[in-house]
Amino acid sequence: MTEERIWLSSPHMGGEELDFIHDAFSTNWIAPLGANVDGFEKDLAAYIKVPYVAALSSGTAAIHLALIQLSVKAGDEVIAQSFTFCGTTNPILYQQATPVLVDSEPDTWNMCPIALEKAVLDRISKGKRPKAVIVVHLYGMPCKIKEIQSICNKYEIPLIEDAAEALGSEIGGQMAGSFGDFSVLSFNGNKIITTSGGGALASKRKDWIDTTRFLATQARDDAPHYEHATLGYNYRMSNILAGIGRGQMKVLDGHVANRRANNAFYRARLTDLGFIFQSENSEGDRSNYWLTSVFIQPEILGKTREEIRLALWESNIETRPLWKPMHLQPLYKEFPYYGNGVSDELFDKGLCLPSGSNLSERSLQRVVDAIVKCVTK
Ligand SMILES: *Cc1c(COP(=O)(O)O)cnc(C)c1O
C-alpha cells in the first residue's frame, strides 16, 4: 500500500469562503464586479497597507497592466529578474518590448543589486533607458528591495514589485507588495491564499488604479452605448472568486504561521545533514515561506537534486526543481542577460519541498524520513 500523496502546495480553505459566494448568489451579483470584489480589494489594501488595489483575473494580467501604464511599447526595454516564473516576464513580450534579464545573488536568491546597476548602466550607454524594473520575492523570500529601490530612484526607472509569491512577507515591518510603484499579487491555486485563479495590482497612486480598472474592463468610455478610444482588456476578477478571496483573507495569517512552522520543522532536521536553506538575509526580513526551498550539494549529500526528487516521488511525495531561469528558457534565450551563473546553479541543485499550510506533522515527518533514507543509503 502506498501512502497518500503529499502535495507541494495545495489549496487550503478556511471555511467562510462559501458564505461569501452564497452572498453573491443571493444578491445575483454573478459578474466581474460587486460587493465581494469591493470587499476583497479593501481587505487587501488594509493588509499590505497600500491605499489602492484592483482585483484582476491573474497576477500576469496585473503585470501586463502595470507595463501598459508605464507606456512600455514595442522596442522598449524592461529589466526583470531572470530567476522567476514566466508570469513575471511574459507581459514584456505581450507589449513586444525586450526583456533584459538580471541574475540573482546567493543571499536571497533574488535579483542581485550589483548586476542590476551594471545592466542599467550598460543599457543606458547603448542608448536604451529601461522603462521599468520588475523584481520578485521568490518563494516569499524578501529580495534586497531597499537597494533595488535606491538604484531605481537614482536612474529614475519605475519599479514593479512582483509579490505574487510573497503575500504576508515583511521587510522591516513593512508588507511585501507595498514597495513598488506598482505591486503585483497572485491568487492562483498554488499560492498562499487562492481564489482558484486571480491577481491584483496595488499602488499608492489613485489615478493608476483607476486606469487599471478602466483598462481591465475593455477600456469602456463614458457613453450610453459602448464607446472605445483605447485598447482594453477583459481582466477583472469575478465577484464569485473574490468571495473566495474574502474568506481566504481571514485565514492568511494562519497560513503564514503554518508555512513558517513547516520551514522550521525541515530546518531543524535537515540542516545538519548538509542541506542549505533559502534564508532571510537581514534582521527585518520575514518570509512567508510560501515554499521551503533547499540547495543540495551532491558532494556532501552523496545524492543529486534529481536523485532526491525521484526517491521522494517513489514515496508518493511531490517536490519540484526551482524555477528554470528565464535566460535559460528557449523563449528568452536571445535576450540580453546580466549575471554570472548564480541562478543557473540554483536551478541545477535546488528543490522545493512540500510546504502547504494544511500539511500535518505526520506528513512533514514522512518527507523528512524519505529524505534521510535517500541520503543515508
Ligand atoms: C504566480 C506568479 C505570477 C503570476 O500569477 P498568475 O496569477 O498565475 O498569473 C507572477 N510571478 C510570480 C513570481 C508567480 O509565482
The ligand as a Gaussian input file, in Angstrom:
#p B3LYP/6-31G(d) Opt

LIG

0 1
 C        2.206000      33.018000      -9.835000
 C        3.183000      34.032000     -10.240000
 C        2.888000      35.057000     -11.159000
 C        1.636000      35.122000     -11.975000
 O        0.483000      34.967000     -11.351000
 P       -0.793000      34.281000     -12.065000
 O       -1.876000      34.709000     -11.158000
 O       -0.546000      32.798000     -12.072000
 O       -0.915000      34.855000     -13.432000
 C        3.842000      36.015000     -11.411000
 N        5.040000      35.972000     -10.834000
 C        5.379000      35.000000      -9.966000
 C        6.724000      35.043000      -9.354000
 C        4.479000      33.983000      -9.671000
 O        4.844000      32.998000      -8.848000

